[in-house]
Amino acid sequence: MPRLESKGLTLRLFDPSTRLWSLYWSSSGTGRLFPPVVGRFTGGRGEFHGEDTYDGKDVRVRFVWSGVSATAARWEQAFSADGGHPWVTNWIMDFTRPPTQPPACGTP
């Protein structure tokens, strides 16, 4: 079976007048930007909401960023078919970054 490969990126735009972030997803499968999820960070937690389609049905989507530090963060995606009651989490990613190491002696 051939391996299907997909790549993507997120364009993050900050509006200083509203203090809101708009996060736009794009994948190599579609070649287009999806509608944004919009939100902000408060108290170390980022929550973003938007509209999406899943299995041909309109859904609300929520992204949550938490545990953000210099070396880690957690991202969760949840869908709701009825306006956010309830949210069904369908994707969680934990990000880690190794701590930076000082250069070895004699290395620029």
Rosetta blueprint (number, residue, H / E / L):
1 M L
2 P L
3 R L
4 L L
5 E L
6 S L
7 K L
8 G E
9 L E
10 T E
11 L E
12 R E
13 L E
14 F E
15 D E
16 P L
17 S L
18 T L
19 R L
20 L E
21 W E
22 S E
23 L E
24 Y E
25 W E
26 S E
27 S E
28 S L
29 G L
30 T L
31 G L
32 R L
33 L E
34 F L
35 P L
36 P L
37 V E
38 V E
39 G E
40 R E
41 F E
42 T E
43 G L
44 G L
45 R E
46 G E
47 E E
48 F E
49 H E
50 G E
51 E E
52 D E
53 T E
54 Y E
55 D L
56 G L
57 K E
58 D E
59 V E
60 R E
61 V E
62 R E
63 F E
64 V E
65 W E
66 S E
67 G L
68 V L
69 S L
70 A L
71 T L
72 A E
73 A E
74 R E
75 W E
76 E E
77 Q E
78 A E
79 F E
80 S E
81 A L
82 D L
83 G L
84 G L
85 H L
86 P L
87 W L
88 V E
89 T E
90 N E
91 W E
92 I E
93 M E
94 D E
95 F E
96 T E
97 R L
98 P L
99 P L
100 T L
101 Q L
102 P L
103 P L
104 A L
105 C L
106 G L
107 T L
108 P L
